[in-house]
Amino acid sequence: PTTYRFDNPGPDLLEAFPNHYPGRDYVITFEHPEFTSLCPMTGQPDFATITVQYAPGEKCVESKSFKLYMCAFRNHGSFMESLTNKIAEDLISLLAPRRLTVEGLFAVRGGTAISVRVEHLDKKLDPARQEELRRLW
């Protein structure tokens, strides 16, 4: 049976598998439209659509583990900026992608909509390759 964790998102929940096309640049997109977390100041829920796009290197993230990882934020108190960066850091650590973007589009609360976008580009790649990856987006 699947075990769900709702308050402790950690990189240990994420799994990867070998990229079968490591010589090809391509983009994988995950969209999680039912993301929830808690505001650490008020305890009120924050709702968002989290979109992850990445150009894989040697590894790809396994989709079920990604879903379980995202569910683990449900009762976790964190600012929107922090959790978006945490998602990026955990995926970068696991995958070492060529390029990665994490975007959180948070629902309006208190009359204000907030979106947070985190970008990562592997600086070890030569400039021409970096430019090719930019064009994929």
Secondary structure in CASP SS format (residue, H / E / C, confidence):
PFRMAT SS
TARGET T0000
AUTHOR 0000-0000-0000
METHOD secondary structure of the structure
MODEL  1
P C 1.00
T C 1.00
T C 1.00
Y C 1.00
R C 1.00
F C 1.00
D C 1.00
N C 1.00
P C 1.00
G C 1.00
P H 1.00
D H 1.00
L H 1.00
L C 1.00
E C 1.00
A E 1.00
F E 1.00
P E 1.00
N C 1.00
H C 1.00
Y C 1.00
P C 1.00
G C 1.00
R C 1.00
D C 1.00
Y C 1.00
V C 1.00
I E 1.00
T E 1.00
F E 1.00
E E 1.00
H E 1.00
P E 1.00
E E 1.00
F E 1.00
T E 1.00
S E 1.00
L E 1.00
C C 1.00
P C 1.00
M C 1.00
T C 1.00
G C 1.00
Q C 1.00
P E 1.00
D E 1.00
F E 1.00
A E 1.00
T E 1.00
I E 1.00
T E 1.00
V E 1.00
Q E 1.00
Y E 1.00
A E 1.00
P C 1.00
G C 1.00
E C 1.00
K E 1.00
C E 1.00
V E 1.00
E C 1.00
S H 1.00
K H 1.00
S H 1.00
F H 1.00
K H 1.00
L H 1.00
Y H 1.00
M H 1.00
C H 1.00
A C 1.00
F C 1.00
R C 1.00
N C 1.00
H C 1.00
G E 1.00
S C 1.00
F C 1.00
M H 1.00
E H 1.00
S H 1.00
L H 1.00
T H 1.00
N H 1.00
K H 1.00
I H 1.00
A H 1.00
E H 1.00
D H 1.00
L H 1.00
I H 1.00
S H 1.00
L H 1.00
L H 1.00
A C 1.00
P C 1.00
R C 1.00
R E 1.00
L E 1.00
T E 1.00
V E 1.00
E E 1.00
G E 1.00
L E 1.00
F E 1.00
A E 1.00
V E 1.00
R E 1.00
G C 1.00
G C 1.00
T E 1.00
A E 1.00
I E 1.00
S E 1.00
V E 1.00
R E 1.00
V E 1.00
E E 1.00
H E 1.00
L E 1.00
D C 1.00
K C 1.00
K C 1.00
L C 1.00
D C 1.00
P H 1.00
A H 1.00
R H 1.00
Q H 1.00
E H 1.00
E H 1.00
L H 1.00
R H 1.00
R H 1.00
L H 1.00
W C 1.00
END
